[in-house]
Amino acid sequence: MKIVTRRQFLGRTLAAGSAVTLPWLIPARVLGREGAVAPSERIVLGGIGLGPRGQYDLSVMLPQKDLQFVAICDVQRSRREKVKQMADAHYSNRDCVMYQDFFELLARADIDAVLIATGDHWHALASLLAAKAGKDVYSEKPCGMTISEIQSLADGIHRYARVFQAGTQRRSVPNFQYAVHLAHSGMLGRLHTVHASVYVPSKNYAWLPGEPEPPDGECDWDRWLGPAPWRPYNSRYVSGGWRGHHDFEAGGNFLDWGAHTVDLCQWANQADDTAPLEYEATETSIIGRYANGVQLVCDFLPTAFGNRDPQYHTSTGTCPVRFEGDEGWVETGDNGQLVFSENLAKRLTNQFAVTGLSSAGHGRNFFDCVKSRAKPVCNQDIMRRSHLVCFAAQLSWQLGRKLTFDPVKEEFVGDEEANRMRRRATREPWSFNI
């Protein structure tokens, strides 16, 4: 028997209104009148692994009138309860359901989409499992731990015909959009260099001291680890201290900012369908070269930009990028300010009200695409290429040598060691063969 969800039933019932006499006592809000959104038009959302960042994302999504957040899954009881409190307070009810096992959430036929904001090591597999379950996905970045995971995720989103949005929200923020517009419009002349600020990559394989595991109801440590290699429990991991550890953080923290800033440089260079051919690390940066001759410079913090070269500015906030052409340059970051070369400064807008930290517009773009089935601004294909560039750059630093990359085959040329490092093993029973 074909299962009809509540959403489908309401949609069909309302569509047949001319043939069915509806009871006069149905509230106007059910029919989508008086500014309300009819249930058949609402997007039903669930959350998986919503810590501080995920809770922020949810806080700017909840006000969307065509959204209904109905369920939270987290392996930590304290976080489940906090998200439920957020949702229940917003809707003035107690309807938000808590789960410890995300498979229970994914089994709900009424849920259309999921917000995934676990630690890095869960992003790709959780997103792929959600797509297989028929859910559209908004995933925080980095969206995977390796080149192989990113490939599997992007291919899976296509296979299951889902809508996917990577949480690289700066593509939806006005000051970054304007800077890219200047690069595309020819205002900067011929583009020759794009700068992405990144953290200095790191390699940390140490374990924190083992502690007694909490009861499963408080924190399911085995599920928290998921596909990552086993190690003893330590409370610092589950409270955010997983960052900086090789087994849990993608690209040795390179992608923490690089997933944003390299993505913007890809966009500015109109290179969303390709990647640099070469990567080489220096003491202060990693330099890539595109086939069109444009250089990608990944500048390490804190020496990036103003602290290293007086021509750069530090007034634009976190995650700054800089695009340089033959006729001028522009730099911008998270505080909404733009800085221009002298010849452009007097005639261009240099301040925007919305900052790069806001994901409100990015979420709205995702929800619009859930309805239209169009591709979001940071869809799986754009995410695939920008993340791939980050991993390739980080590997050139880790191996300490120049790497040549084939963007079509998505493999390194003549370097077996680098190609082996495109993937990692996953802990049983977790697998990407789904």
Helices and strands as residue ranges (DSSP letters): H 6-15, G 28-31, G 39-41, E 43-48, H 52-61, E 67-73, H 77-91, E 97-99, H 102-106, E 113-116, H 120-132, E 136-139, H 147-159, E 164-166, G 169-172, H 174-185, E 191-199, H 221-225, H 235-236, I 237-241, G 250-253, H 254-268, E 278-281, E 285-289, E 295-301, G 305-307, E 321-325, E 328-332, E 338-340, H 342-345, H 360-372, H 380-399, E 403-406, E 411-412, H 416-420
